[in-house]
Amino acid sequence: MLTNIATISYAIAAIAYLFLSILLLTSWRGRLYGMMLTVACLFSALWATALACQAAWGYPTSYFTNILEILRNASWSAFLILVLGPFQYEANNTSHLKTRSSVVIIALFYLVFFIIALFSYKATYPLFDGAITFLGSSIGGVVMAIIGVILIEQFYRNTPIENRWGIKFICLGIGGVFIYDFYLYSDALLFRSVNVDIWAARGGINALIVPLIAISAARNPRWAVGIAVSRHILFYSTALFGTAIYLLVMAVAGYYLRFSGGSWGTVLQMTFLFGAVILLIGILFSGTIRSWLKVFISKHFFSYEYDYREEWLRFTRTLSEGGHDLRERVIEALAQLVESPGGGLWLNREADNFELTTHWNIAVTNQSEAVNSPFCQFLENKEWVVDLLEYNANPEKYAAIILPQWLHDIPRAWLVIPLILHRKMLGFVILLEPRSRIKVNWEVTDLLKVAGNQAASYLAQDEATRALLVARQFESFNRMSTFVVHDLKNLIFQLSLLLSNAEKHKDNPEFQNDMIQTVNLSINKMKRLLEKLSNVGSTEESTPLLLDQLLLGIVENKSVFEPRPVLEVYDHHLIVSANRSRFERVLGHLIQNAIEATPKSGQVRIRLMKQNKHAIVEIQDTGHGMSEEFISDRLFRPFESTKSAGMGIGVFESREYVNEIGGRLEVTSTESIGTVFRLVLQLQQQDCTMNTVT
């Protein structure tokens, strides 16, 4: 029974010292003191392990345990000497260091004890009966205990009073161990044998002082060790250790089922083990479990929650790698920092609104937020990362912010990260709640703010690249259009001359009529192309326009096509300010697109109505429709078109002009069902006289 108690006692001490050693090794700040403290803890763990094995298996006292005890005491003494200061200045020479004589004497004592222990391995006795090796154990233990107590006394006495709060616990703990050793070996010398009860309790005594050492290590940052264990190594080691423990427990349970299940024992064992392995595989591949383990390791084993080198390399690599769209990579890179499963990106688009441009594993919302709204102004001015959970629990902290209603409607919305570039907000990212709960402290918010700024620079560079590409395309287009316009003018002149000459030949009316009809069609086509190319960028003055009259004229002109467009006016006398020719071209182009996209058996409807202070023009067709990807990525880009002969300029120019007059152009479409273009236009004051309306 006593042997079991001794085994447990020393085993607990070994585990406690080993755990403290791991904590010291995983800290970031490094000094020599911390290295020596860790060495002392490791030697103590080895010493306690050897004695636990000795007590469990009943081996006689060996020179190996004596050597480990000498090394343990020597390492603790070396640590105390190091924090005391092993050197002193020579008199009248402050630049020359001299080793203290007491340090040399202590080192010689330990050297002698170590040599004696090495050469006394043949002197073995029973574990608890008979005399203990004289030089290697009792007298040496007493002397080493006295040395340790003296060093503790010197350390405490030479520490300034205001600093003793940081070292009093380690002095109490290590001093207690040396005093207990002095008591053990003095009793052994007196009674010529080791007291079994005192020896068995020694392991528990050593285990009790580990928390005292840990408290002092926490109060003295210079005792931390500079050797850092990689988070990846610790993560996989922990996962491997947990897997091993799980498999061991499952094997024991399966073994029990086999021998307690009678004739069904083997069946129960195999079924149980198969289910256990399947459960283990499910746990190992669970994103939630992996996320929780990473957070747990960062929170409890490291001074900082993030390995900033690894996180920044991964963040930059995610932003820089090719493949899917940069905007989606921005969301993914920010989400990885806080183990978020998804999010959305809002960017500043036309009409001074932040619009959802990309989403990743999040419910899509078409809501936009005005640039000058209180919410956006707060994000831009404060540059805060807004924790929506904290806002719901403690709204006083965000007293100056007004959250938009659509933000509350996003399921599991968690963080709002502003993307700041040159003190201006380029956009913001909304992330969903993580798989494992993460406390949003200063470290998390600082990392997300810096990462948001980095992501904003990438997005700005991408937008600049896109704009430069469009500018180059326009330059090429303008250069090409100059030659086309010149050639068209020549062709029109030649065809007009041919037409005038042909009219003089009345002898063959049939031939002349066919030629005239053909030439007229060619001239009309070329005139339309010339008008499309030469009128881009017109800067004529805006005038008040009656929308119902303007739409009526356009629909009448398009009535020759099939299907015939139908106009439905729900509100009359709606007036907008625009250039008549350009705005008429915008509406005509959108209606013409709807007609061309719709089969003859389909329908094209134009609706005019009023909503609040805006005029709404809807152009709806039952054509082939467009995909969501085409609308978001290609529809409003120049030189992109679904038509085989289209140039992709019309819709781009239409939206540009609608934005220019203070409106916006929206589009919704479903493939094989149809498309709706929706123009939202600012109304003019109704007191405009009808004489000014053209």
C-alpha positions in Angstrom: 0.0 0.0 0.0 2.8 2.4 0.9 4.6 1.6 -2.3 1.5 2.6 -4.3 1.3 5.9 -2.4 4.9 6.6 -3.1 4.5 5.8 -6.8 1.5 8.1 -7.1 3.2 10.8 -5.1 6.3 11.0 -7.3 4.3 10.5 -10.5 2.2 13.6 -9.7 5.4 15.5 -9.0 6.8 14.4 -12.4 3.7 15.5 -14.3 3.5 18.8 -12.5 7.2 19.7 -13.3 6.8 18.5 -16.9 3.7 20.7 -17.3 5.5 23.7 -15.9 8.4 23.1 -18.2 6.1 23.1 -21.2 4.5 26.4 -20.1 7.9 28.0 -19.8 9.0 26.6 -23.2 5.9 28.0 -25.0 6.4 31.6 -23.8 7.9 34.1 -26.2 10.3 36.4 -24.2 13.7 34.9 -23.7 16.4 35.4 -21.0 19.1 33.2 -19.5 17.2 33.1 -16.2 14.2 31.4 -17.8 16.4 28.9 -19.6 18.0 27.9 -16.3 14.6 27.7 -14.6 13.3 25.4 -17.3 16.4 23.2 -17.0 15.8 22.9 -13.2 12.1 21.9 -13.8 13.1 19.3 -16.4 15.7 17.7 -14.1 13.1 17.7 -11.3 10.6 16.0 -13.7 13.2 13.3 -14.6 14.2 12.8 -10.9 10.5 12.4 -9.9 9.9 10.0 -12.8 12.9 7.8 -11.8 11.8 7.6 -8.2 8.2 6.8 -9.2 9.5 3.9 -11.3 11.7 2.8 -8.4 8.8 2.8 -6.0 6.5 1.0 -8.5 8.9 -1.8 -9.4 10.8 -2.2 -6.2 14.2 -1.7 -7.6 17.0 -1.1 -5.1 18.5 2.3 -4.8 20.7 2.9 -7.9 23.4 5.3 -8.7 21.1 6.6 -11.5 18.6 8.1 -9.1 21.4 9.6 -7.0 22.9 11.2 -10.0 19.5 12.7 -11.0 19.0 14.0 -7.5 22.4 15.7 -7.6 21.6 17.2 -11.0 18.3 18.4 -9.8 19.8 20.1 -6.7 22.6 21.5 -8.8 20.3 23.1 -11.4 18.2 24.8 -8.7 21.3 26.1 -7.0 22.6 27.3 -10.4 19.3 29.2 -11.0 19.6 30.8 -7.5 23.2 31.8 -8.1 22.3 33.2 -11.5 19.6 35.5 -10.2 21.8 36.5 -7.3 24.7 37.4 -9.6 27.7 35.0 -9.9 30.2 37.9 -10.5 31.5 40.9 -8.6 33.6 43.9 -9.6 37.2 44.0 -8.5 38.1 46.8 -6.2 39.1 50.1 -8.0 38.3 48.4 -11.3 34.6 48.6 -12.3 35.3 47.2 -15.7 36.7 43.8 -14.7 34.4 41.0 -13.4 35.5 38.4 -10.9 33.7 35.2 -10.0 32.5 35.1 -6.4 34.5 32.6 -4.3 31.3 31.2 -2.8 30.2 30.2 -6.3 33.5 28.3 -6.9 33.1 26.5 -3.5 29.5 25.4 -4.3 30.5 24.2 -7.8 33.4 22.1 -6.3 31.0 20.6 -3.7 28.6 19.5 -6.5 31.5 18.2 -8.6 32.7 16.1 -5.7 29.2 14.7 -5.0 28.7 13.9 -8.7 32.1 12.0 -9.0 31.4 10.0 -5.8 27.9 9.1 -7.1 29.4 7.9 -10.4 31.9 5.6 -8.7 29.5 4.2 -6.0 27.2 2.3 -8.4 28.3 -1.1 -7.0 27.2 -0.2 -3.4 23.6 -1.2 -3.6 21.2 -2.0 -0.7 17.5 -2.8 -0.3 15.2 0.1 -0.9 14.0 0.7 2.7 16.0 -1.8 4.7 19.7 -1.4 5.8 22.0 1.5 5.5 21.9 3.9 2.6 25.0 4.6 0.6 27.0 6.9 2.8 28.7 9.4 0.5 26.2 9.3 -2.3 23.0 9.9 -0.2 22.6 11.0 3.3 25.6 13.3 4.0 25.5 14.6 0.4 21.8 15.2 0.7 22.3 17.2 4.0 25.0 19.3 2.5 23.1 20.1 -0.7 20.0 21.0 1.4 22.1 23.4 3.5 23.6 25.0 0.3 20.1 25.4 -1.1 18.7 27.0 2.1 21.6 29.5 2.3 21.1 30.5 -1.4 17.4 31.0 -0.8 18.1 33.2 2.2 20.7 35.3 0.3 18.3 35.6 -2.7 15.4 36.9 -0.5 17.6 39.2 1.6 19.4 40.8 -1.3 16.1 41.5 -3.2 14.8 45.0 -2.7 11.6 45.1 -0.6 9.5 46.5 -3.4 10.5 43.6 -5.6 10.0 40.8 -3.1 6.3 40.3 -4.0 7.6 38.7 -7.2 10.0 36.2 -5.7 8.5 35.3 -2.3 6.5 32.3 -3.6 9.5 30.7 -5.3 11.6 31.3 -2.2 8.9 29.7 -0.1 8.6 26.7 -2.5 12.3 25.9 -3.2 13.3 26.7 0.4 10.6 24.3 1.6 11.9 21.5 -0.6 15.5 22.0 0.6 14.3 22.1 4.3 12.3 18.9 3.8 15.4 17.2 2.2 17.4 18.3 5.2 14.9 16.8 7.5 14.7 13.5 5.5 18.5 13.0 5.3 19.1 14.1 8.9 16.6 11.6 10.1 18.2 8.9 7.9 21.7 9.7 9.4 20.2 9.6 12.9 18.3 6.3 12.7 20.6 4.7 10.0 17.6 4.1 7.7 15.2 6.1 5.6 11.8 6.8 7.2 9.4 5.2 4.7 6.6 7.7 5.4 8.8 10.7 5.0 10.2 9.4 1.8 6.8 8.6 0.3 5.5 12.1 1.1 8.4 13.7 -0.6 6.9 13.5 -4.1 3.7 15.2 -3.0 5.7 17.9 -1.2 7.5 18.6 -4.5 4.3 18.7 -6.4 2.8 21.3 -4.1 5.6 23.8 -4.7 5.1 23.8 -8.5 2.2 26.4 -8.4 4.4 28.6 -6.2 7.2 28.5 -8.8 4.7 29.2 -11.6 3.3 32.3 -9.8 6.8 33.8 -9.4 7.6 33.0 -13.0 4.5 34.8 -14.1 5.5 37.8 -12.0 9.0 38.0 -13.5 8.9 38.3 -17.3 12.6 38.0 -17.5 12.4 34.4 -16.3 10.4 33.4 -19.5 12.2 31.3 -22.0 12.8 32.5 -25.6 12.3 29.1 -27.2 8.9 29.1 -29.0 7.1 25.9 -29.9 5.3 26.3 -33.2 1.5 26.4 -33.0 1.3 23.9 -35.8 3.5 21.4 -33.9 1.6 21.9 -30.7 -1.8 21.6 -32.5 -0.9 18.4 -34.3 0.9 17.0 -31.2 -2.2 17.7 -29.1 -4.4 16.1 -31.7 -2.2 13.1 -31.9 -2.0 12.8 -28.1 -5.8 13.1 -27.8 -6.2 10.5 -30.6 -3.9 8.1 -28.8 -5.7 8.5 -25.5 -9.1 8.0 -27.2 -7.9 4.8 -29.0 -6.5 3.5 -25.7 -9.8 4.1 -23.8 -11.8 2.6 -26.7 -9.5 -0.5 -26.7 -10.0 -1.0 -23.0 -13.7 -0.6 -23.4 -13.7 -3.1 -26.3 -11.6 -5.6 -24.3 -14.1 -5.3 -21.5 -17.1 -5.9 -23.8 -15.4 -9.0 -25.3 -15.0 -10.7 -21.9 -18.2 -9.6 -20.4 -20.5 -10.2 -23.3 -20.5 -14.0 -23.3 -21.1 -15.5 -26.7 -21.8 -12.0 -28.1 -18.5 -10.7 -26.8 -16.6 -10.7 -30.1 -19.6 -9.2 -32.0 -20.0 -6.4 -29.4 -16.3 -5.7 -29.4 -16.0 -5.4 -33.2 -19.2 -3.3 -33.5 -18.1 -1.0 -30.7 -14.6 -0.6 -32.1 -15.9 0.1 -35.6 -18.3 2.8 -34.3 -15.5 4.3 -32.2 -13.2 4.6 -35.2 -15.9 6.2 -37.3 -16.6 8.7 -34.5 -12.9 9.5 -34.2 -12.6 10.1 -38.0 -15.7 12.4 -37.8 -14.1 14.4 -34.9 -10.7 14.7 -36.6 -12.3 16.1 -39.8 -14.7 18.4 -38.0 -14.0 22.0 -38.7 -15.7 23.1 -35.5 -13.5 20.8 -33.3 -10.3 21.9 -35.2 -11.3 25.6 -34.7 -12.0 25.0 -31.0 -8.6 23.3 -30.5 -6.7 26.1 -32.2 -8.4 28.7 -30.1 -7.9 26.6 -26.9 -4.1 26.2 -27.6 -3.6 29.9 -28.5 -5.5 31.0 -25.4 -3.9 28.7 -22.8 -0.4 27.9 -24.1 0.8 31.2 -25.6 1.3 34.8 -24.4 -0.2 36.1 -27.6 -3.2 34.6 -29.3 -1.6 34.8 -32.8 1.6 33.6 -34.4 1.8 36.9 -36.3 4.5 35.7 -38.8 2.4 32.7 -39.8 -0.9 34.6 -39.9 0.6 37.4 -42.0 2.2 35.0 -44.4 -1.1 33.1 -44.8 -3.1 36.4 -45.2 -0.7 37.7 -47.9 -0.7 34.3 -49.6 -4.5 34.2 -49.7 -4.7 37.7 -51.2 -2.0 37.1 -53.7 -2.8 33.7 -55.1 -4.7 33.4 -58.4 -7.9 31.6 -59.0 -11.2 33.1 -57.8 -12.0 36.8 -57.7 -9.9 39.1 -55.4 -12.9 40.4 -53.6 -13.8 36.9 -52.5 -10.2 36.2 -51.5 -10.4 39.4 -49.3 -13.4 38.0 -47.4 -11.7 34.6 -47.0 -8.4 36.0 -45.8 -10.1 38.1 -43.1 -12.3 35.2 -42.1 -9.4 32.9 -41.6 -8.0 35.2 -38.9 -11.0 34.7 -36.6 -12.1 31.2 -37.8 -15.2 32.7 -39.4 -17.1 30.5 -41.9 -18.3 33.2 -44.2 -18.9 36.9 -44.9 -19.8 39.6 -47.4 -17.9 42.6 -49.0 -19.5 46.0 -49.5 -17.7 48.4 -51.8 -18.2 52.0 -52.8 -19.9 51.9 -56.2 -21.7 54.4 -58.3 -24.2 56.8 -56.9 -22.2 57.1 -53.6 -23.5 53.8 -52.1 -21.8 50.9 -50.5 -23.2 47.9 -52.3 -22.7 44.1 -51.8 -20.3 43.1 -54.5 -19.2 39.6 -53.3 -20.4 37.1 -50.7 -18.9 33.9 -49.4 -21.0 31.4 -47.5 -23.5 34.1 -46.4 -27.1 34.8 -47.2 -27.3 37.3 -50.0 -28.9 40.7 -49.4 -29.3 43.4 -52.0 -29.4 46.2 -49.5 -27.0 49.1 -49.9 -25.8 51.8 -47.5 -25.3 55.4 -48.4 -21.7 56.8 -48.0 -22.9 59.7 -45.9 -25.1 57.5 -43.6 -24.3 57.7 -39.8 -23.2 54.0 -39.9 -20.6 54.6 -42.6 -19.4 57.9 -41.2 -18.8 56.2 -37.8 -16.7 53.4 -39.4 -14.7 55.9 -41.4 -14.1 58.4 -38.6 -13.4 55.9 -35.8 -11.9 53.0 -37.8 -13.4 50.6 -35.3 -14.0 46.9 -35.8 -17.6 46.7 -34.6 -18.6 43.6 -32.6 -22.3 43.1 -33.2 -22.6 40.7 -30.3 -21.0 43.2 -28.0 -23.3 45.9 -29.4 -26.3 43.9 -28.5 -25.0 43.2 -25.0 -23.5 46.7 -24.3 -24.9 49.3 -26.7 -23.5 52.1 -24.6 -20.0 51.4 -25.9 -21.2 52.2 -29.4 -23.3 55.2 -28.4 -22.4 57.2 -31.5 -23.3 54.4 -34.0 -26.7 53.7 -35.7 -26.8 50.3 -37.1 -28.9 49.9 -40.3 -31.9 47.6 -40.1 -30.7 45.4 -42.9 -27.6 44.5 -40.8 -29.8 43.0 -38.1 -31.5 40.8 -40.8 -28.3 39.0 -41.7 -28.3 35.7 -39.8 -25.3 35.2 -37.4 -23.6 38.5 -38.4 -20.7 39.1 -36.0 -18.0 41.6 -37.0 -18.0 44.7 -39.3 -14.4 45.4 -40.5 -13.9 48.8 -42.2 -11.5 48.8 -45.2 -9.6 52.1 -44.8 -7.3 53.6 -47.4 -5.7 57.0 -46.9 -8.2 57.8 -44.2 -11.1 57.1 -46.5 -13.3 54.0 -46.3 -13.2 52.0 -49.5 -15.7 49.5 -48.2 -16.4 47.1 -45.3 -16.6 43.4 -44.6 -19.2 41.7 -42.5 -18.1 38.3 -41.0 -20.3 35.6 -39.6 -19.9 34.1 -36.1 -17.0 31.6 -35.8 -17.3 27.9 -35.3 -15.7 28.2 -31.9 -16.3 31.3 -29.7 -13.5 33.8 -29.8 -13.2 36.7 -27.4 -12.8 39.9 -29.4 -10.0 41.8 -27.4 -7.5 44.5 -28.4 -5.3 41.9 -30.0 -8.0 40.6 -32.4 -9.3 44.1 -33.3 -5.8 45.5 -34.0 -5.0 42.5 -36.2 -8.3 42.9 -38.1 -7.8 46.7 -38.6 -4.3 46.2 -40.0 -5.5 43.3 -42.2 -8.4 45.5 -43.4 -6.0 48.3 -44.4 -3.9 45.8 -46.3 -6.9 44.3 -48.0 -8.1 47.9 -49.0 -4.8 48.5 -50.7 -5.2 45.3 -52.7 -8.7 46.2 -53.7 -7.7 49.8 -54.7 -4.9 48.4 -56.8 -7.3 46.0 -58.5 -9.8 48.8 -59.2 -7.0 51.0 -60.6 -6.0 48.1 -62.9 -9.5 47.6 -64.1 -9.9 51.4 -64.7 -6.6 51.5 -66.6 -7.7 48.5 -68.7 -11.0 50.2 -69.6 -9.2 53.4 -70.4 -6.9 51.6 -72.8 -9.8 49.9 -74.4 -11.5 53.2 -74.9 -8.4 54.7 -76.3 -8.2 51.9 -78.8 -11.9 52.2 -79.5 -11.6 56.0 -80.1 -8.7 55.5 -82.4 -10.6 52.9 -84.3 -13.8 55.0 -84.4 -11.9 57.9 -86.0 -11.1 55.8 -89.1 -14.6 54.3 -89.1 -16.3 57.7 -89.1 -14.1 58.9 -91.9 -14.8 55.8 -94.0 -18.5 56.1 -93.3 -18.6 59.7 -94.5 -17.0 58.7 -97.7 -19.4 55.8 -98.2 -22.4 58.0 -97.6 -21.2 60.6 -100.0 -20.5 58.0 -102.7 -23.8 56.2 -102.2 -25.7 59.6 -102.2 -24.0 60.5 -105.5 -24.9 57.1 -106.9 -28.5 57.5 -105.8 -28.7 61.0 -107.5 -27.3 59.6 -110.8 -29.4 56.6 -110.7 -32.6 58.7 -110.5 -31.7 60.2 -113.9 -32.1 56.8 -115.6 -35.8 56.4 -116.0 -35.6 53.8 -118.8 -35.5 50.8 -116.5 -37.8 51.6 -113.6 -37.7 48.2 -112.1 -33.9 48.2 -111.8 -33.8 51.7 -110.5 -36.5 51.0 -107.8 -34.6 48.0 -106.5 -31.3 49.9 -106.5 -32.8 52.9 -104.7 -34.4 50.6 -102.0 -31.1 48.8 -101.5 -29.1 52.0 -101.2 -31.5 53.6 -98.8 -31.2 50.6 -96.5 -27.4 50.7 -96.6 -27.5 54.5 -95.9 -29.8 54.1 -92.9 -27.6 51.3 -91.4 -24.5 53.4 -91.8 -26.1 56.5 -90.4 -27.2 54.5 -87.2 -23.6 53.3 -86.8 -22.2 56.7 -87.4 -24.6 58.2 -84.8 -23.7 55.6 -82.3 -20.0 56.2 -82.7 -19.9 60.0 -83.0 -22.4 61.0 -80.3 -20.6 59.3 -77.4 -19.6 61.9 -74.8 -22.1 64.6 -75.8 -22.3 67.4 -73.3 -25.5 69.2 -74.2 -27.6 71.0 -71.6 -30.3 69.3 -69.6 -33.9 70.4 -69.9 -37.1 69.3 -68.1 -38.8 66.4 -69.8 -42.2 64.9 -69.5 -41.6 61.2 -69.1 -45.0 59.9 -70.4 -44.7 62.0 -73.6 -41.1 60.9 -74.2 -41.9 57.3 -73.7 -45.0 57.5 -75.9 -42.9 58.8 -78.8 -40.2 56.1 -78.3 -42.8 53.3 -78.2 -44.5 54.6 -81.3 -41.1 54.5 -83.2 -40.5 50.9 -82.0 -44.0 49.7 -83.0 -42.7 48.5 -86.3 -40.7 45.7 -84.5 -42.0 42.5 -83.1 -43.0 42.0 -80.4 -44.6 45.4 -80.2 -43.7 47.2 -76.9 -46.7 48.1 -74.7 -46.6 51.3 -72.6 -48.4 51.4 -69.2 -48.5 54.8 -67.5 -49.7 54.7 -63.9 -48.7 58.3 -63.0 -48.8 61.1 -65.5 -46.9 64.5 -65.7 -43.7 63.1 -64.1 -40.9 65.5 -65.0 -37.1 64.8 -64.9 -34.2 66.9 -65.9 -32.0 65.4 -68.7 -30.6 66.0 -72.1 -33.4 65.0 -74.5 -31.3 63.3 -77.2 -29.1 61.4 -74.8 -31.9 60.3 -72.5 -34.1 59.3 -75.5 -31.1 57.3 -76.8 -30.8 55.6 -73.4 -34.5 54.6 -73.2 -34.5 53.6 -76.9 -31.5 51.4 -76.4 -32.9 49.6 -73.4 -36.3 49.1 -75.2 -34.6 47.9 -78.3 -32.4 45.4 -76.3 -35.6 44.1 -74.7 -37.2 43.6 -78.2 -34.2 41.9 -79.6 -33.9 39.6 -76.6 -37.5 38.5 -76.8 -39.1 36.1 -79.4 -41.9 37.4 -81.5 -44.4 35.5 -79.4 -43.2 37.2 -76.2 -44.0 40.5 -74.5 -42.2 43.8 -73.9 -43.8 46.1 -71.4 -42.8 49.6 -70.3 -44.2 50.9 -67.0 -44.1 54.5 -65.7 -44.9 55.1 -62.0 -44.0 57.3 -59.0 -42.5 56.0 -55.7 -41.8 58.6 -53.0 -39.8 61.3 -54.7 -38.6 59.2 -57.6 -39.9 58.4 -61.0 -39.7 54.7 -61.9 -39.4 53.4 -65.5 -39.5 49.6 -65.8 -38.7 47.8 -69.0 -39.8 44.2 -68.7 -39.4 41.5 -71.3 -40.0 37.7 -71.5 -36.7 37.0 -73.3 -33.9 34.6 -72.7 -32.7 36.4 -69.6 -29.2 36.7 -68.1 -27.3 34.8 -65.4 -26.4 36.4 -62.1 -22.7 36.0 -62.9 -23.1 37.9 -66.2 -25.0 40.7 -64.5 -22.4 41.2 -61.8 -19.2 40.8 -63.8 -19.9 41.6 -67.5 -23.2 43.4 -68.1 -22.0 46.9 -67.2 -18.5 46.6 -68.6 -17.7 48.1 -71.9 -17.0 45.7 -74.8 -19.0 42.9 -73.1 -22.1 41.7 -74.9 -24.3 38.7 -75.4 -25.0 39.7 -79.0 -22.7 38.1 -81.6 -22.3 41.5 -83.3 -22.7 43.7 -80.2 -20.1 46.1 -79.0 -21.2 46.2 -75.3 -21.2 50.0 -75.2 -25.0 50.7 -74.9 -25.8 49.4 -71.5 -22.5 50.8 -70.1 -23.3 54.3 -71.5 -26.9 54.0 -70.3 -25.9 53.4 -66.7 -23.2 56.1 -66.8 -25.7 58.7 -68.0 -28.4 57.7 -65.5 -25.9 58.0 -62.7 -24.8 61.4 -64.1 -28.3 62.8 -63.8 -28.6 61.6 -60.2 -30.5 58.3 -60.8 -29.6 54.7 -60.8 -30.1 51.7 -63.1 -31.1 48.4 -61.6 -31.5 45.1 -63.3 -33.0 41.7 -62.3 -33.1 38.7 -64.6 -33.8 35.0 -64.6 -32.5 32.8 -67.4 -35.3 31.5 -69.7 -37.9 33.8 -68.0 -37.0 37.4 -68.7 -35.3 40.6 -67.6 -36.4 43.8 -65.9 -34.4 47.0 -66.2 -35.5 49.6 -63.6 -34.6 53.3 -63.9 -34.9 55.2 -60.6 -34.9 58.9 -61.5 -35.0 62.1 -59.4 -38.2 64.1 -60.0 -38.2 67.8 -60.9 -40.3 70.2 -58.9 -43.9 70.1 -60.2 -44.0 73.9 -60.4 -42.0 73.8 -63.7 -44.1 75.4 -66.4 -45.4 73.3 -69.2 -43.9 75.7 -71.7 -40.4 74.6 -70.7 -41.2 71.0 -71.1 -40.1 69.7 -74.5 
